[in-house]
Amino acid sequence: MKDLMNIAVINFVTLWGDKEQNLSRITGYCEAAGKRGADFIVFPETALSGYDTDHDHPRAEMMHTRLAETIPGPSTEAVAEIAKKYGLYVVFGMPERANGTVYNSAAIIEPNGKTYAYRKIHLPFDESSWAEPGDAPVLIPTPWGPVGVTICYDTYCFPELIRYYRAMGARLTLNVTACPDVPCTEGAARLGIPAYAYINYIYIASANLCGPEKISNFIGGSSVVGPDKCGGDVHTYVGKSFSEEGRDEPGMKFGTIDLSLADQYTQIPIFRRDANGHRDFRSDLYAKLYASTEQA
């Protein structure tokens, strides 16, 4: 299994509702990353369309509904050509249409051109006015081991998903996000990412929207955060984290990460089995506890 990975995360400025221009810039960044030797490139939530909801239209006429595409579809096929050219994994957010339903999805494109989707499981605020929730986690099979995918609210407020990915062997999860300068969301990103990276010994690569859109102003912070070399803290290896000055500079953040640190310096054996075959991570017990909350 490989350890060293070249990864790009994009502080992406959307043109709200202009799918053609956004796609042109997505493919442009993919070309630039491919030429620099990237293995992965990650874009924000709804990068293809823009994020903000147009409340003055009925659901069938909302921007996300109108611009939604199938996965695979025209936009993912355009990106897949570049992914195949450079041997690149590409993940970008878009509204997806499937069987008459619209989802807030992350399109996933492998270097061989295979294309599929992760559908956001948890929908905050007014996202449910245009999207339906997904119901399945996604692990991308790669030479670096499995890589998990989450979208924004999935990441910050539902740590079970990241822990599930880590328990399944992932050393990296991709946070496809649209985090604006609102205290509750900014705070969740600023505090949650380093905390979850630390307690799970996992790298979290975040790609966020950047700058003003139709209503919101997005804070950037596209970065890769992971365990430090001593196992006692976390470190920002690529870009500027959500708490750092300069986080709102648009553009591609590129670097090399060493995923072996996720295992090499682990001091807390959360997922390892002891001599008796037991492990600290009690998934059997947690399943019973969570099931009991349905009656609460």
Backbone as a ProteinNet text record, in pm:
[ID]
protein_1_A
[PRIMARY]
MKDLMNIAVINFVTLWGDKEQNLSRITGYCEAAGKRGADFIVFPETALSGYDTDHDHPRAEMMHTRLAETIPGPSTEAVAEIAKKYGLYVVFGMPERANGTVYNSAAIIEPNGKTYAYRKIHLPFDESSWAEPGDAPVLIPTPWGPVGVTICYDTYCFPELIRYYRAMGARLTLNVTACPDVPCTEGAARLGIPAYAYINYIYIASANLCGPEKISNFIGGSSVVGPDKCGGDVHTYVGKSFSEEGRDEPGMKFGTIDLSLADQYTQIPIFRRDANGHRDFRSDLYAKLYASTEQA
[TERTIARY]
83.8	0	87.7	52.7	129.1	103.1	202.3	189.4	192.9	282.8	297.9	198.5	128.4	24.5	38.9	33.8	23.6	-123.7	-161.4	-304.1	-323.2	-430.2	-467.4	-608	-626.6	-758.5	-780.7	-904.2	-930.1	-1017	-966.6	-1050.3	-1121.2	-1244.5	-1312.5	-1414.7	-1403.3	-1499.4	-1602.5	-1727.4	-1831	-1890.8	-1939.3	-2028.8	-2167.9	-2248.8	-2375	-2466.5	-2505.1	-2597.8	-2537.5	-2406.6	-2341.7	-2260.1	-2326.6	-2263.4	-2152.2	-2170.8	-2071	-1938.9	-1945.1	-1822.4	-1757.5	-1839.3	-1782.6	-1714.8	-1777	-1716.5	-1585.4	-1581.3	-1458	-1344.9	-1375	-1271.4	-1235.7	-1332.6	-1302.5	-1206.1	-1235.8	-1146.5	-1010.9	-1009.6	-882.3	-794.8	-854.5	-779.3	-731.5	-813.7	-773.1	-650.3	-650.4	-534	-410.3	-425.7	-311.9	-258.9	-349.9	-307.9	-242.8	-300	-242.6	-101.6	-76.9	56	157.5	109.5	199.4	217.6	151.9	169.9	76.8	-40	-136	-191.2	-215.6	-286.3	-435.5	-467.6	-605.3	-625.2	-744	-784.2	-927	-949.7	-1078.1	-1134.2	-1260.4	-1332.3	-1442.2	-1498.5	-1600.7	-1737.5	-1824.3	-1966.2	-2028.7	-2113.7	-2185.1	-2093.9	-1970.1	-1878.5	-1930.7	-2002.3	-2050.3	-2160.5	-2239.9	-2359.3	-2356.8	-2284.5	-2301.9	-2390.8	-2380.9	-2446.3	-2581.5	-2591.3	-2707.5	-2838.3	-2941.9	-3075.1	-3152.5	-3221.5	-3307.4	-3448.9	-3479.7	-3604.4	-3727.2	-3709.2	-3823.7	-3879.2	-3837.3	-3888.6	-3941.5	-4042.5	-4086	-3977.2	-3984.8	-3879.5	-3842.2	-3940.1	-3913.5	-3838.4	-3841.5	-3777.3	-3652.3	-3614.9	-3495.5	-3370.2	-3268.9	-3145.6	-3086.9	-3075.9	-3014.6	-3095.1	-3226.7	-3311.9	-3291.7	-3286.2	-3270.5	-3134.3	-3029.7	-2894	-2848	-2929.9	-2890	-2865.5	-2763.1	-2728.1	-2714.8	-2720.1	-2689.7	-2538.7	-2502.3	-2362.4	-2351.4	-2282.3	-2213.3	-2311.8	-2258.5	-2336	-2242.2	-2295.4	-2211.4	-2094	-2118.7	-2010.5	-1905.3	-1947.5	-1850	-1772.2	-1834.4	-1762.5	-1651.2	-1677.1	-1573.5	-1455.7	-1484.8	-1378.2	-1306.7	-1381.4	-1321.9	-1214.5	-1229.5	-1127.3	-993.5	-998.7	-875.5	-821.7	-912.1	-869	-793.4	-842.9	-775.7	-642.2	-637.5	-515.4	-400.5	-432.4	-326.7	-322.9	-407.3	-410.5	-453.3	-562	-601	-735.1	-744.6	-873.8	-930.1	-1056.9	-1121.4	-1251.4	-1274.1	-1398.6	-1449.7	-1573.7	-1630.2	-1780	-1829	-1968.7	-2058.4	-2181.1	-2276.9	-2416.2	-2521.2	-2654.1	-2670.9	-2710.4	-2723.5	-2870.8	-2907.4	-3042.6	-3036.2	-3118.8	-3124	-3266.5	-3324.2	-3459.5	-3560.9	-3549.8	-3644.9	-3618.1	-3511.4	-3476.4	-3347.3	-3337.6	-3217.1	-3144.4	-3013.4	-2929.1	-2819.1	-2772.3	-2651.2	-2535.9	-2463.8	-2370.2	-2227.4	-2136.9	-1997.8	-1973.3	-1941	-1903.9	-1762.6	-1743.6	-1613.9	-1569	-1451.2	-1399.7	-1263.2	-1249.6	-1124	-1035.6	-905.9	-815	-851.3	-925.1	-968.6	-1097.3	-1150.3	-1272.3	-1399	-1389.1	-1507.3	-1562	-1694.8	-1757.9	-1879.4	-1889.7	-2003.4	-2018.4	-2110.6	-2144.1	-2150.5	-2114.5	-2152.4	-2262.9	-2375.3	-2489.4	-2494.3	-2494.3	-2489.9	-2599.6	-2560.7	-2654	-2733.3	-2669.1	-2732.7	-2747.7	-2870	-2898.9	-2937.4	-2852	-2883.6	-2960	-3008.4	-3067.2	-3173.9	-3161.3	-3265.6	-3228.6	-3125.2	-3086.8	-3198.3	-3279.5	-3387.3	-3496.7	-3489.9	-3588.6	-3563.6	-3440.3	-3412.7	-3353.5	-3305.2	-3236.9	-3300.3	-3282.3	-3318.3	-3190.4	-3195.4	-3073.7	-3031.8	-2901.4	-2849.5	-2853.4	-2815.9	-2824.7	-2709.9	-2596.8	-2487	-2352.2	-2260	-2122.1	-2054.2	-1946	-1870.2	-1722	-1657.9	-1513.1	-1456.2	-1364.6	-1300.7	-1184.5	-1182.8	-1067.9	-949.2	-834.4	-716.9	-591.6	-479.2	-352.2	-305.3	-365.4	-332.5	-428.9	-506.6	-610.5	-741.8	-847.3	-976.8	-972.9	-1044.3	-1053.9	-1201.8	-1239.6	-1378.6	-1418.1	-1548.7	-1602.4	-1716	-1711.2	-1819.5	-1846.3	-1965	-1998.8	-2039.5	-1955.1	-1984.5	-2047.7	-2178.2	-2251.3	-2226.1	-2212.6	-2174.8	-2049.5	-1955.7	-1823.7	-1825.3	-1886.3	-1871.2	-1960.8	-2078.4	-2177.3	-2210.6	-2153.8	-2181.4	-2050.3	-1973.8	-1841.1	-1844	-1962.9	-1973.5	-1925.3	-1948	-1913.5	-1762.7	-1688.2	-1542.4	-1487.1	-1543.9	-1496	-1524.3	-1638.9	-1668.3	-1563	-1530.7	-1429.4	-1295.6	-1257	-1128.9	-1132	-1244.4	-1256.5	-1251.2	-1288.3	-1284	-1147.9	-1052.1	-915.9	-874	-962.3	-925.8	-827.2	-725.8	-632.4	-655.8	-747.8	-779.6	-928.8	-991.3	-1129	-1135.4	-1221.8	-1234	-1359.3	-1342.2	-1451.3	-1484.9	-1586.8	-1633.5	-1733.6	-1699.5	-1776.1	-1809.3	-1914.1	-1950.7	-1975.2	-1869.5	-1874.6	-1866.9	-1974.1	-1973.4	-1924.8	-1919.7	-1871.2	-1984.5	-2054.9	-2159.2	-2100.9	-2113.3	-2042.5	-2060.7	-2183.9	-2204.5	-2131.6	-2134.4	-2069.4	-1918.1	-1875.4	-1731.8	-1669	-1738.7	-1687.8	-1681	-1781.9	-1782	-1663.9	-1633.6	-1520.5	-1388	-1376.9	-1251.1	-1215.5	-1316.6	-1292	-1300.3	-1392.4	-1417.6	-1307.8	-1256.2	-1158.6	-1034.9	-966.8	-849.3	-885.6	-1000.9	-1040.4	-1063	-1135.7	-1166.1	-1042.2	-955.3	-830.1	-745	-745.2	-661.3	-714.4	-841.6	-892.1	-905.5	-910.9	-921.8	-790.8	-687	-560.2	-586.9	-643.2	-681.2	-651.9	-618.9	-606.1	-744.3	-771.2	-896	-859.4	-896.5	-872	-1001.9	-1002.9	-1121.7	-1104	-1208.3	-1212	-1337.2	-1318.3	-1429.7	-1448.5	-1572.6	-1599.4	-1531.1	-1511.6	-1432.2	-1492.3	-1524.7	-1574.4	-1725.5	-1777.7	-1922.3	-1992.5	-2117.6	-2201.5	-2332.6	-2443.1	-2571.3	-2612	-2596.6	-2633.6	-2515.7	-2448.4	-2346.7	-2209	-2122.4	-1980.3	-1903	-1823.5	-1757.1	-1612	-1563.5	-1439.6	-1314.3	-1324.8	-1205.7	-1163	-1034.1	-983.9	-955	-948.9	-916	-777.7	-769.3	-645.8	-647.5	-531.3	-520.8	-459.5	-536.3	-495	-480.5	-375	-354.2	-265.7	-240.4	-155.7	-16.9	39.9	176	276.8	402.1	505.8	530.1	476.8	497.2	371.4	259.5	135.8	65.7	113.4	54.3	-24.9	-39.6	-109.3	-148.5	-204.2	-231.9	-152.4	-138.3	-59.6	-133.1	-124.2	-179.2	-69.5	-84.8	18.4	2.6	-119.8	-146.8	-245.4	-222.3	-315.4	-315.7	-422	-443.3	-571.6	-564.6	-682.1	-785.5	-901.4	-1011.7	-979.3	-876.9	-842	-725.5	-664.7	-541.9	-568.5	-487.9	-493.3	-451.6	-519.5	-491.4	-570.4	-662.3	-741.1	-832.4	-863.6	-962.4	-899.5	-775.1	-711.5	-757.8	-820.5	-869.3	-754.1	-785.2	-688.1	-659.7	-561.5	-525.2	-418.7	-440.8	-343.5	-291.5	-159.9	-100.7	11.2	19.7	129.3	133.1	232.5	251.4	228.8	150.4	124.9	174.1	208.7	257.8	153.8	72.2	-37.5	9.2	135.4	184.4	181	183.7	177.8	46.3	-57.8	-186.5	-179.4	-86.2	-69.8	55.9	162	293.1	298.9	231.3	243.8	117.6	30.6	-90.9	-56.5	-94.8	-71	-193.3	-311.7	-435.3	-483.6	-485.1	-517.5	-668.2	-734.7	-880.7	-932.8	-868.8	-922.1	-840.4	-735.6	-652.4	-707.9	-684.9	-731.9	-621.1	-661.7	-564	-539.6	-464.3	-428.3	-549.4	-659.3	-781.2	-880.2	-836.4	-923.3	-1021	-1007.1	-1095.7	-1033.7	-1117	-1064.9	-1142.8	-1080.4	-1143.6	-1268.7	-1268	-1380.9	-1492.6	-1602.6	-1708.1	-1826.5	-1809.1	-1914.7	-2041.7	-2028.1	-2145.9	-2228.3	-2161.1	-2230.6	-2293.1	-2217.6	-2269.4	-2394.1	-2397.7	-2515	-2639.4	-2625.6	-2739.3	-2779.5	-2681.1	-2711.4	-2782.7	-2732.8	-2796.7	-2937.2	-2956.4	-3091	-3188.7	-3141.6	-3231.1	-3275.6	-3199.2	-3236.6	-3358.9	-3392.6	-3508.3	-3637.1	-3637.4	-3755.4	-3748.9	-3640.8	-3625.5	-3718.9
-119.2	0	124.8	221.1	344.6	433.3	517.2	611	756.4	790.7	929.8	964.4	1075.2	1117.2	1265.8	1301.1	1440.9	1478.1	1581.1	1615.7	1765.6	1801.1	1941.3	1963	2070.5	2112.4	2255.4	2287.6	2413.3	2505.5	2627.2	2737.9	2791.2	2749.5	2768.6	2880.4	2976.3	3085.9	3047.1	3030.6	2991	3111.5	3086.7	3178.4	3117.1	3174.8	3113.9	3089.1	2964.1	2928	2918	2936.6	2933.1	2803.9	2697.6	2566.8	2561.2	2623.8	2618.7	2679.9	2796.8	2862.8	2787.6	2739.5	2663.7	2536.1	2467.4	2345.8	2378	2489	2527.9	2547.5	2606.3	2629.4	2501.1	2413.3	2283.1	2204.8	2197.8	2124.9	2193.9	2326.1	2398	2365.2	2362.5	2324.9	2179.9	2092	1951.8	1940.8	2015.1	2017.6	2067.8	2177.4	2234.9	2137.7	2072.4	1976.4	1854.3	1808.4	1693.3	1719.7	1838.5	1873.8	1881.4	1907.5	1914.6	1778.3	1676.9	1543	1506.3	1571.3	1540.5	1399.8	1334.2	1206.4	1227.7	1324.7	1358.8	1508.1	1548.4	1687.9	1691	1781.4	1787.6	1929.4	1937.9	2064.2	2072	2192.2	2207.6	2150.4	2156.6	2124.9	2218	2162.6	2236.4	2327.4	2285.5	2367	2386	2288.3	2296.4	2400.8	2422.7	2506.1	2633.2	2631.1	2731.1	2674.2	2732.4	2672.2	2734.1	2865.5	2931.4	2893	2882.1	2843.2	2967	2957.2	3066.7	3042.4	3106.5	3081.1	3133.3	3218.4	3280.1	3195.7	3068.1	2978.4	2850.7	2789.1	2657.7	2553.6	2442	2339.9	2300.2	2279.7	2232.8	2335.3	2462.5	2567.9	2623.5	2567.9	2615.5	2586.3	2669.6	2657	2516.9	2460.1	2328.1	2220.9	2232.8	2136.9	2148.4	2271.4	2292.4	2245.8	2265.8	2234.3	2093.7	2019.7	1885.5	1795.5	1709.5	1614.1	1474.4	1376.6	1240.7	1225.5	1125.5	1087	938.2	900	983.1	1068.3	1174.4	1265	1357.6	1459.9	1546.5	1611.1	1665.8	1734.3	1637.1	1525.5	1429.2	1365	1348.8	1292.8	1386.5	1518	1614.8	1607.9	1593.8	1584.4	1450.1	1344.4	1210.9	1202.9	1277.3	1277.6	1327.8	1429.1	1482.2	1386.3	1327.4	1231.3	1115.4	1065.5	955.2	1000.9	1123.2	1175.9	1181.8	1221	1243.4	1137.4	1035.2	935.1	995.3	1071.1	1158.7	1115.4	1116.4	1104.3	1245.1	1264.2	1395.2	1380	1471.6	1473.9	1617.4	1637.6	1772.9	1767.3	1873.3	1879.1	1928.9	1871.2	1909.4	1858.4	1921.9	1864.4	1747.5	1633.1	1511.7	1475.1	1436.1	1385.9	1235.6	1161.3	1016	968.2	906.4	850.4	953.3	1075.1	1179.4	1250.2	1214.3	1274.5	1353.6	1466.2	1548.8	1532.7	1513.4	1497.3	1603.2	1637.2	1718	1618.2	1606.5	1495.2	1541	1447.8	1461.9	1362.5	1412.5	1325.4	1274.4	1144.6	1080.4	1018.8	1058.5	1010.3	948.5	822.3	750.8	769.2	740	759.5	678.1	569.6	490.1	543.1	652.5	712.5	664	564.2	517.8	631.4	650.8	765.6	722.3	774	743.2	857.3	843.5	956.5	916.7	1011.5	1008.5	1112.4	1073.1	1161.4	1205.5	1334.2	1390.2	1329.9	1276.2	1205	1300.8	1407.1	1501	1636.8	1689.2	1813.4	1922.6	2023.9	2131	2245	2334.2	2460.9	2435.6	2500.2	2488.3	2394.9	2313.2	2222.3	2123.5	2088.6	1994.1	2054	2185.6	2246	2207	2157.4	2113.8	1974.4	1919.6	1790.3	1691.6	1563.4	1455.1	1398.1	1347.1	1293.3	1159.9	1138.3	1008.3	914.8	789.9	693.4	593	626.3	530	600.6	559.9	609.8	554.5	619.1	574.3	572.4	461.4	447.7	428.3	516.3	506.4	407.6	303	212	275.5	282.5	346.5	268.5	294.9	232.3	274.7	380.9	428	369.7	272.2	219.2	291	254.3	320.3	465.8	550.3	693.1	727.6	787	820.3	955.2	975.6	1101.7	1147.6	1274.7	1338.4	1474.7	1528.3	1661.6	1749	1843.7	1955.8	1912.4	1931.1	1898.5	1754.3	1662.9	1524	1519.6	1608.3	1607.1	1670.3	1788.1	1869	1825.4	1773.7	1747.1	1599.5	1512.6	1369.4	1291.8	1293.2	1230.7	1080.5	1019.9	875.9	837	924.3	889.8	882.1	978.2	974.5	856	829.9	715.4	584.1	575.9	456.8	437.3	543.9	532.8	487.2	543	503.7	357.2	314.8	175.2	79.4	129	47.8	54	120.6	122.2	247.9	347.4	471.7	551.5	603.8	695.1	839.5	857.1	989.1	994.5	1106.7	1132.6	1270.4	1284.6	1407.6	1481.8	1604.4	1688.6	1790.5	1761	1847.9	1943.8	2073.1	2159.9	2295.7	2357	2495.5	2563.3	2614.5	2670.1	2822.3	2892.8	3039.4	3101.7	3234	3305.6	3329.3	3222.4	3223.3	3154.9	3213.8	3160.6	3011.5	2959.6	2818.5	2726.2	2757.9	2671.3	2692.1	2816.8	2844.3	2780.8	2791.1	2730.7	2579.6	2518.4	2373.1	2326.9	2398.8	2363.5	2387.3	2501.7	2540.1	2446.1	2404.5	2318.9	2170.1	2134.7	1993.4	1923.8	1988.2	1922.2	1875.9	1964.1	1914	1811.2	1827.2	1731.6	1592.9	1584.4	1454.1	1391.9	1476.5	1423.8	1364	1430.3	1384.5	1256.2	1253.3	1137.6	1013	1031.6	916.5	880.8	961.3	941.4	924.5	1030	1028.6	1165.3	1167.7	1292.5	1335.5	1464	1519.8	1628.1	1605.9	1703.5	1778.1	1906.8	1989.7	2079.2	2089.3	2185.7	2270.2	2401.8	2491.1	2597.4	2643.5	2760.7	2882.2	2983.6	3099	3226.3	3322.2	3450.6	3458.8	3572.6	3596.1	3517.6	3478.4	3412.7	3490.8	3425.2	3495.8	3562.4	3488.1	3538.3	3530.1	3417.6	3386.3	3438.6	3448	3472.7	3355.4	3287.7	3165.2	3192.8	3114.4	3149.4	3079.5	2994.8	2921.6	2823.1	2814.3	2718.3	2581.6	2572.5	2445	2400.8	2279.9	2236.3	2086.3	2032.6	1893	1893.8	1842.6	1837.1	1690.7	1659.8	1521.5	1511.4	1388.7	1367.6	1426.8	1482.9	1534.1	1420.5	1451.8	1348.5	1282.6	1342.6	1284.4	1219.6	1234.4	1172.8	1246.3	1365.7	1438.8	1560.5	1581.3	1700.6	1676.3	1778.7	1773	1882.9	1867.7	1962.8	1989.4	2114	2147.6	2127.8	2026.1	1989.3	2060.2	2096.1	2162.1	2275.4	2391.5	2502.7	2570.3	2645	2715.3	2661.9	2618.6	2561.5	2669.7	2627.4	2719.6	2823.6	2801.7	2895.4	2986.3	2969.3	3041	3165.9	3267.8	3388.9	3356	3414.2	3386.3	3270.2	3216.6	3100.4	3131.7	3260.5	3299.1	3338.8	3300.8	3329	3226.1	3268.4	3172.6	3096.3	2976.7	2904.7	2764.5	2702.3	2563.6	2557.6	2470.8	2443.2	2301.7	2288.1	2163	2119.3	1988.9	1939.2	1787.7	1735.9	1591.4	1554.9	1449.8	1402.9	1259.2	1223.1	1088.8	1019.8	934.7	872	770.5	730.1	634	691.9	827.1	887.9	857.5	828	795.4	666.8	580.3	453.6	451.4	508.9	494	552.6	665.7	734.4	724.3	631.7	616.3	568.2	645.2	608.2	541.6	570.6	514.9	405.8	279.5	168.5	150.6	253.1	253.9	133.2	104.4	3.8	-125.6	-132.4	-251.7	-354.7	-481.8	-589.4	-630.8	-660.8	-704.8	-855.1	-911.3	-1053	-1144	-1094.4	-1174.3	-1147.6	-1067.6	-1037.5	-925.2	-854	-743.9	-612.4	-514.1	-382.4	-275.3	-159.9	-51.2	0.5	-3	44	-60.4	-28	-124.8	-105.1	-137.3	-114	-191.5	-311.6	-390.4	-320.5	-265.4	-194.3	-65.5	10	137.4	116.6	8.7	-18.3	-34.1	-103.3	-120.6	12.5	91.7	220.2	313.6	320.6	407	358.7	226.8	174.3	215.1	220.7	257	402.7	488.8	629.4	651.6	554.9	568.5	578.1	525.1	529.5	645.2	721.1	829.1	946.7
0	0	0	-82.5	-90.8	31.8	64.7	175.1	130.1	37.7	-3.6	-113.6	-94.5	-189.3	-218.5	-347.1	-387.9	-396.9	-323.2	-315.9	-333.2	-404.4	-425	-370.9	-295.6	-249	-295.4	-334.1	-402.3	-318.9	-290.5	-244.1	-368.5	-388.8	-517.8	-509.6	-599.3	-610.3	-716.4	-674.4	-770.1	-841.3	-960.4	-1029.5	-1015	-927	-886.8	-1007.2	-1023.7	-1129.1	-1267.7	-1279.6	-1411.4	-1422.9	-1457.6	-1462.3	-1566.7	-1678.6	-1785.4	-1740.5	-1678.3	-1633.8	-1517.9	-1425.9	-1313.7	-1362.3	-1456.7	-1511	-1581.6	-1654.8	-1723	-1622.7	-1507.6	-1407.8	-1333.6	-1314.2	-1253.4	-1342.7	-1470.9	-1561.6	-1572.1	-1563.6	-1566.6	-1447.2	-1329.5	-1209.5	-1218.9	-1274.6	-1289.9	-1380.7	-1489.9	-1579.2	-1505.6	-1431.5	-1359.2	-1254.7	-1181.9	-1079.8	-1143.2	-1253.6	-1322.7	-1371.1	-1421.8	-1470.6	-1357	-1236.1	-1120.2	-1052.8	-1106.1	-1051.8	-939.2	-932	-826.3	-844.1	-732.5	-731.4	-706.1	-621	-585.8	-600.4	-647.8	-640.9	-588.5	-491.2	-422.4	-433.6	-476	-488.3	-382.8	-360.9	-257.8	-295.2	-198.8	-213.7	-317.9	-403.4	-509	-590.9	-613.2	-693.8	-835.2	-886.3	-1024.2	-1041.3	-938.7	-952.4	-868.9	-757.6	-653.8	-544.8	-424.4	-308	-272.8	-268	-208.5	-276	-193.5	-241	-284.5	-398.1	-443.8	-390.6	-279.3	-207.7	-280.3	-378.6	-444.7	-558.5	-565.9	-668.8	-605.1	-665.7	-618	-643.6	-573.7	-578.6	-721	-806.7	-942.9	-1026.7	-984.4	-1061.3	-993.6	-879.5	-811.3	-892.7	-873.5	-951.8	-944.1	-824	-810.8	-883.2	-879.4	-949.6	-1099.6	-1149.3	-1293.2	-1343.9	-1263.4	-1309.5	-1273.7	-1201.9	-1160.6	-1280.9	-1269.3	-1375.1	-1315.5	-1402.7	-1360.1	-1339.2	-1260.8	-1240.7	-1272	-1380.2	-1479.4	-1560.8	-1617.6	-1699.8	-1774.7	-1841.8	-1926.6	-1852.9	-1733.6	-1662.1	-1611.8	-1553.9	-1503.6	-1617.7	-1733.5	-1848.2	-1893.3	-1890.6	-1927.7	-1831.3	-1702.5	-1603.1	-1612.6	-1643.6	-1652.7	-1761	-1867.4	-1972.1	-1917.8	-1833.8	-1775.5	-1669.8	-1592.1	-1490.3	-1554.1	-1665.9	-1736.4	-1794.5	-1843.3	-1904.7	-1804.3	-1679	-1579.1	-1469.1	-1476.4	-1370.6	-1237.8	-1239.3	-1129.7	-1070.7	-938.1	-870.8	-854.2	-892.6	-882.5	-803.9	-709.3	-633.3	-633.4	-678.5	-676.4	-648.3	-580.8	-541.3	-652.5	-658.5	-761.7	-723.4	-775.3	-759.5	-857.3	-804	-884.4	-900.3	-1021.5	-1047	-1069.7	-996.1	-1011	-986.2	-1088	-1076.1	-1026.9	-1080.5	-1047.2	-915.7	-846.5	-718.2	-731.9	-661.7	-663.2	-529.6	-538	-420.3	-420.1	-301.2	-285.6	-281.9	-391.9	-409.4	-433.1	-410.8	-451.8	-563.5	-680.2	-791.6	-768.3	-785.5	-763.6	-895.3	-940.5	-1068.7	-1045.6	-1081.9	-1065.4	-1188.9	-1178.1	-1292	-1416.4	-1398.4	-1514.1	-1575.4	-1520.6	-1572.2	-1504	-1418.4	-1345.2	-1260.2	-1265.9	-1202.4	-1120.8	-999.2	-912.9	-813.2	-717.2	-631	-485.1	-399.1	-258.3	-241.3	-183	-161.6	-15.7	6.9	141.7	228.4	341.3	427.7	516.2	562.8	655	585.5	581.8	510.2	610.2	630.3	725.1	658.9	742.3	697.9	591.6	476.2	374.8	260	276.1	167.8	133.2	233.2	206.3	118.8	93	3	-142.3	-171.3	-309.5	-318.6	-207.3	-211.8	-114.4	-143.6	-53.4	7.4	130.7	192.3	132.4	123.6	87	206	182.9	292.8	294.7	230.7	228.3	228.5	315.9	308	183.9	143.8	25.9	59.9	30.9	41.6	-98.5	-137.4	-268.6	-258.5	-340.5	-338.4	-410.7	-344.1	-403.1	-365.2	-432	-391.4	-252.1	-195.3	-60.4	43.9	3.8	90.7	65.2	137.3	116	161.8	87.2	118.8	133.6	248.3	274.2	216.9	201.3	150.7	241.4	281.4	355.7	293.8	320.7	271.5	389.7	425.8	515.2	646.7	663.8	786.2	830.4	734.1	765.2	851.8	819.2	881.7	1019.5	1028.8	1148.3	1263.9	1233.2	1337.9	1356.6	1275.4	1285.3	1279.2	1389.3	1388.3	1367.7	1378.3	1355.1	1216.3	1118.6	980.8	961.2	1014.1	1004.3	1081.9	1197.9	1276.5	1203.8	1135.8	1055.9	947.9	876.1	770.9	827.3	942.1	1001.4	1043.9	1101.8	1143.4	1024.9	906.6	784.8	716.3	779.5	729.2	656.8	647.2	578.4	662.8	597.6	663.1	618.9	524.7	469.3	441.1	479.2	438.4	374	275.8	198	241.7	289.7	336.8	228.7	151.1	42.8	107.4	117.5	207.3	146.2	203.1	172.2	305.9	365.7	501.7	494.2	530.6	525.1	654.9	656.1	774.4	874.3	907.5	1010.2	1133	1252.6	1369.6	1392.8	1380.8	1414.4	1317.1	1187.7	1090.5	1090.1	1100	1104.3	1228.2	1341.5	1463.8	1454.8	1394	1379.2	1295.3	1187.6	1102.7	1173.7	1237.9	1303.5	1418.2	1493.8	1609.6	1576.7	1487.6	1461	1382.7	1279.4	1193.7	1271.5	1346.3	1419.5	1525.7	1589.7	1693.5	1635	1524.7	1465.6	1401.7	1345.3	1290.7	1402.2	1517.5	1628.1	1691.2	1727.8	1802.7	1716.2	1584.1	1494.6	1425.3	1445.8	1373.9	1224.9	1166.4	1025.9	965.3	838.1	763.6	713.8	722.8	669	569	443.3	336.7	309.6	336.9	318.4	196.9	116.4	6.8	25.2	37	69.7	-37.6	-49.4	-131.3	-70.1	-151.9	-110	-168.6	-81.5	-128.4	-134.4	-182.2	-184	-293.1	-261.2	-360.4	-367.5	-394.2	-406.7	-274.8	-165.2	-32.6	63.8	63.6	163.5	124.5	225.5	202.9	262.4	179.9	221.7	260.5	357.5	427.9	376.8	274.5	232.7	339.1	362.8	460.7	402.6	269.3	206.7	251.8	302.6	367.7	388.3	426	469.2	608.7	703.7	843.4	882.9	959.2	1000.1	1122.2	1167.3	1285.4	1264.3	1372.1	1359.5	1376.1	1360.5	1356.6	1491.7	1598.8	1731.9	1788.1	1719.6	1764.5	1876.2	1913.2	2024.2	1982.8	1853.2	1805.1	1660.3	1596.5	1453.4	1384.6	1254.2	1175.7	1045.1	997.1	866.2	762.2	679	582.5	448.4	414	286.2	311.3	251.1	260.7	396	421.3	547.6	609.2	734.1	799.3	827.5	876.7	902.2	1009	1088.1	1195.1	1159	1040.6	1007	924.6	949.6	868.9	726	628.9	488.8	433	512.8	469.6	351.4	329.1	228.7	95.5	72.8	-56.2	-158.6	-268.7	-367.5	-433.9	-484	-563.6	-514.9	-580.3	-552	-443.8	-347.2	-241.9	-266.8	-281.1	-329.6	-236.6	-212.6	-131.5	-127.9	-58.1	-42.5	103.3	125.7	261.5	275.6	397.8	430.1	517.5	456.5	527.7	631	624.8	724.1	865.3	877.2	1010.1	1079.9	1003.7	1064.5	1145.4	1111.5	1182.7	1269.3	1218.2	1281.8	1421.7	1442.7	1570.4	1655.7	1623.4	1702.4	1842.7	1943.3	2082.1	2145.4	2091.1	2145.4	2050.8	2093.7	2002.3	1984	1932.5	1922.9	1845	1732.9	1641.8	1640.9	1720.5	1721.9	1819.4	1790.7	1878.2	1974.7	2100.2	2198.8	2185	2277.3	2268.8	2275.4	2330.6	2342	2228.8	2130.7	2017.1	2041.6	2154.6	2185.8	2137.2	2113.2	2080.3	2156.2	2173.7	2247.9	2176.9	2045.8	1966	1972.3	2042.9	2071	1976.8	1850.6	1753	1785.3	1842.3	1877.5	1985	2084.9	2191.3	2140.6	2059.1	2009.1	1923.8	1846	1762.7	1849.6	1963.4	2054.3	2117.2	2155.7	2217.9	2120.7	1996.5	1897.8	1865.1	1857.2	1828.6	1938.2	2061.9	2172.8	2166.6	2097.5	2090.2	2001.3	1918.4	1831.7	1913.4	2034.7	2120.9	2221.3	2218.1	2317	2287.3
[MASK]
++++++++++++++++++++++++++++++++++++++++++++++++++++++++++++++++++++++++++++++++++++++++++++++++++++++++++++++++++++++++++++++++++++++++++++++++++++++++++++++++++++++++++++++++++++++++++++++++++++++++++++++++++++++++++++++++++++++++++++++++++++++++++++++++++++++++++++++++++++++++++++++++++++++++

